[in-house]
Amino acid sequence: MLMLSAMRLADWFIETKKTQQWLAEQVGVTQGRIAQIVRGDVPPLRLAAKIERATEQRVTVRDFLPSEESAA
């Protein structure tokens, strides 16, 4: 089972009190697309980079990659 940053992104929403709609507007996608990512969908690199910038590097591109433990 892959552990993806979706949990970190979900945690970021809780910690910052920001909404999925707010993030969607910042990165130029729909709220539904953000919801998919929160549920575990891996975004393309360009979108992951936008999320990293919008979250002030609290959720990074690297966070969306499979962990090394699960890749073994």
Secondary structure, 3 states (H helix, E strand, C coil): CCCCCHHHHHHHHHHHCCCHHHHHHHHCCCHHHHHHHHCCCCCCHHHHHHHHHHCCCCCCHHHHCCCHHHHC
